[in-house]
Amino acid sequence: MIRKCLFPVAGYGTRFLPATKSMPKEMLPIVNKPLVQYGVEEAVKAGLDNVTFVTGRGKRAIADHFDISYELEHQIAGTSKEKYLDEIRYLIDNVNFSFTRQNNMLGLGHAILTGEPLIGDEAFGVVLADDLCFGEDDGVMAQMVKLYNQFRCTIVAIEEVPEDEVHKYGVIQGESMMEGLYRVTDMVEKPAKEDAPSNLAIIGRYILTPDIFDKIRNTPPGRNGEVQITDAILQQAKEGCVLAYKFKGKRFDCGSVDGFVEATNYCYQNIYKDPTAV
């Protein structure tokens, strides 16, 4: 049973400067809710109620958000505004949060390895808050947890992207096992269009088995001295089994301004104005 989910949130968010100069990009609001809260809610709905954040300098607002604000609650107690805290109160009351710090920005692989002491020797989820996902029925992480319970191996979420965008992603090559599910045979990090093995791109949802930590430790740094999680997962695929799952739902790339605006418009129309729509 998977209980833990890791959120790497140490990045600088330079594409959103100057807003992210003093504000974590994960705290940017999609309408009236911080981006990171959507990810935590998705994890909790999948049964992952032990949430670990790998943070960095200037990220204290994330820890504060998932904690009680006594002064604020006192000020709005008994008013109509109190209901706006219902969702975050639920998370505070029902989720175990832990925090550790990534002192150097050395890639996603290094961020995940930094979380090892808080994860331990068990399978765990990873959510990149930049990718805002909405499942058709179950959330994306819930869909992946069901697959993990069946196959007991590392799983990455994928979606088809235009060929001229493959250079932005890790891209998989795989053998189809059933509709929407592939056994990974190769993975390439940010390939040129002509070198991409497919247009099936890895997005920010993973379930990783605990041997990934040793794989990361034995993965040499790549470009810019960063340790790529793609390289470590590929080693898992060569030695055992890694699955790639084409999830059912919608994904917004909130690491880009265009995707962030698109997500905001979608959430305003389908969640804020009509909570029953999704």
Secondary structure by P-SEA (a helix, b strand, c coil): cccbbbbbccccccccccccccccccccccccccaaaaaaaaaaaacccbbbbbcccccaaaaaaacccaaaaaaaccccccccaaaaaaaaacbbbbbbbccccccaaaaaaaaccccccccbbbbcccbbbbbccccaaaaaaaaaaccccbbbbbbbccccccccccccccccccccccccccccccccccccccccccccccccccaaaaaaaacccccccbbbaaaaaaaaaaabbbbbbbccbbbbccccaaaaaaaaaaaaaccccccccc
